[in-house]
């Protein structure tokens, strides 16, 4: 009973951290799904991955795919695990907004933290949720040991941010896909979360930070995208409620120092 109670609290904390993460259903105009996603990590179908036995109880483990031809990317490939979320916790990206206007936003990467263990977050995402308020997800999650967990396919819309806007070089960017809810960055966001350290599973403004392995894996993952440095942001920065703080104690200088070592990032910095 104690373990169930703890898991329930962590699940609630994660839902609150993500906020109202998506806005499906009734629109004034039929929404057109986005057919193709370019410049994001390309994952092979789950059926094409050869399964292997997990070392411990947890999500189904697969042999890590090589996601890029670049030598440095291939050599630095961290451990990767496919832990797909239940379909109730993510949806389609759309090529049009609620009014039928074309959506042309370039992708952004939004960084989060779990405020709980990686496994508790994965368990939450793999649970079917019928209530809109409970449906949450990231595209990927990076554990304390640097393991990358793939949760939502990049061509799909993860429910990672609620009422949100990206204030970039081109001005404020956000997309409304439901007339009953505020607009969000989810339609053009790639959501990546870092597992929180043990001293950060609370609502304090800071903690001991993330491991070197997490920064290395995050840089490796982002190096496979064409998302420029100035479109890599945080949940705190895009949130309009001013209640989000994640990822707390994040060292952006450390990330960009690692990221710029990849030849694939030429022309994407600055």
N, C-alpha and C positions, 0 to 999 in steps of 0.2 A: 504493500500500500504506500509506503514511504517513497519508493522509487517512482510509482505512478504519479504521486503528488508532485515530486520534484520535476518530472518530465512535463507535467501539466503547466507548472509555473514557467519553465523555460520556453515551452511552446507559446504561451501567452506573451512572454516578453519579446519573443522573436516577431510575433504578429504585430505587436505594438510598435516595435522598431521599424518594421517595413511600412506600416501604416496602411491606409486604403490604397492598395497596390494596383488595382486595375478597374477598368470601367467598361464592361462588356454590354452586349444586348442592345436594347431599343435605341435606334438612331433615327434622325429625321430623314436621312438618305441611306440607302443600302451601302454598307461599307465594302470596299473592294480589297480582298486580301493581297498582300505583297507577294509577288510570284517568285522573285529572286533576290537573294541577299549577297552582296559583293563586299569583299574586304574584311570578312570575319573568319574566325577559325573554322576550317572545313572538317567536319566529323564524318567518318564513314557510318553507314547504317549499323545499328546494333547487331543485326543478323550477320554482318560481315566480320564481326570481331570474335575471335576465338576465346571462349570463356575459360577461366582458370579458377581453381578453388581459392577462396579468400583465406587469408592467414588467421582471421578472427571473425566473429559474428559481425555482420554488417551488410551493406549493399552488395549486390552481385559485382564481382570483380572481373575485369577483362584485361587481356594483354594490351598494353598501351599502344595506340596507333601512332605512327610517325605523321605529323600533321604538316610538315614543311620540308622542302628539299634543301634549304639552306644548311650548310655543314654545321655551323655553330648552333643553329636551332636543334638539329638532330642530335648532336653530341650532348647538349645540355638538357635534353628531354627529361623532365621529372617523372616520377611515378604518376600514373593516371588511372582513374577509376570511373567507370560509367555508373551513375546512380540516378537514373532518370526519374523525374518527378511524376506524380500522378497527373494525367491530362487535365484534371480539374484545376490545377494550380498554374496553368499557363495557357496562352491562346495564340491566335494568329497576329502577325504584324499586318498593318493595313496600308494600302496605297492611297487611300482617301480618308478625309476626316469626316466628322459627323454631318457636315454640310455638303459633302460630296466633292470638296476641293482636293486637288492632288497634294499628296504629302511628299516633300522632296528633301527632308532633313537628312544630312549626313549623320552617320552613327557617332554616338558618344560612348565612352566607357564610364560607368558609375561604380565607384568603389564603396563597399560596405564592410561591416563586421557582424559576426553572428550573435554576440552577447549570450553565448551558450556554447556547448561543444559542437563540433562538426557533425557528430553522429546524431545529436538531438535535432539539429536543423534538417539533416537529410531525412530523418524519420518523419518530421513534420511535413516536408515537401512530398514524401511518398505516400502520405495519407490522403485519401479522397475527402474533399471538403465541398459540401453542397452550398454553404452560405458564402456569399461574395466576400464578406468581411474576413473570412478565414483563409481565403485562397491567396497564397504567397509563394514566392520563389525567387531564386537567382539563376543566372545561366551557369555559373561555375562557383565553386567554393574551394578555397585553398586551406588545407589543414596546417597545423603547427609544424609538421614534419615536411611540408612542401608538397604533399600529395594534392593533385588537382582532381576534384570531383566534378564531372560534367552532369549537370542537373536538367537543364532545359536546352534543346537544340538552338543554335544561334539564329536560325531563321525564324524561330518562334518568339513571341513576346512574353518575357518573364514578368511576373507581377512584383516588381521590386521597389517601386516608388509610387506614392499617391499623388496628391496635389503638388505638382513640381514643374520647374522650368529650368532650362539651361541658358544662362546668360553668357553667351560666347561673343566672338568677334563680329558676328552678323546680327547681334541683338538677341532679345529673348526668343527662345524656341520651345514650343510645347505643342502637343497635339490632343485635341478633344475627340474622343470616339464614342461618347455617350452624352446626350443632352442633360442627363440628370446628375452628372458628376463633373468636377473640375477637370481641366486638361492635365496631361501628364507627359513625362519624357519617355515612358515605357515603350512607345511605338518605335523609337529610334535609339534605345539604350541597350548596351550590353552590360548586364549586371554581374559584377564579380565581388565575392565576399571573402574576407579573411577570418579565420577562426580566432576568436577572442582568447587572450591568455586567461589563466585561472583567476587572476586578481582583477579582471575586468568584467566579470559576470554580475554587473550591478549598474546603477545609473550615475556613477561618478563621471567626471568630465575627462579623466585620463586614467591610464593604466601603464603597465610595464612595456607595452608595445609588442611588435610582431617579430618573428624570428627571421634570421638571414635567409633560411630556406624558403620562407613565404615570399620575401621580396624577390628572390631569384626566380621562383616559379611564376610570380605575377609578371615579372619582366618578360620571361620566356613566353607566356601566354599572350601578352599584349603585342609582342614582337611579331606574332602571326597575323595581326590585323593591320589595316591601313588607317586606323584611327590616329590622327595626329596628336602630338603632346597637348596642344591647347584644347583638345576635346576629351581629355581624360580628367574626370572630375570626381566629386564625392557625393554621397547621399546628403550630407549636411549642406553642401553648396546648392543642390538642386531643390531641396525641400522648401516649400512655401509656408509651412506651419511654424518654422523656426524651432521645432522640437527635436530634430534629429541631430546627433553629434557624431555619427559614425562616418568613417572609421576614426575613432579616437586615437590619439598619440601616433598618428601615421607620419612617416618620414618621406615626404614626396621627393626630397633631394636624393635619397638613397635609391628610390625606384628609378628616377630618370637617369641617374648615373649608370645603373645596370642596363636600362633599356637602350641607351644610346650606344652600347657596345655591339648591338646587332646591325649588320649591314642592311637588313630589311627596313630599318628605320630611317635610312638616308632620305632627307627631304621631308620628314614628318616631324622633326623637332623644331622648337622655336615658335 
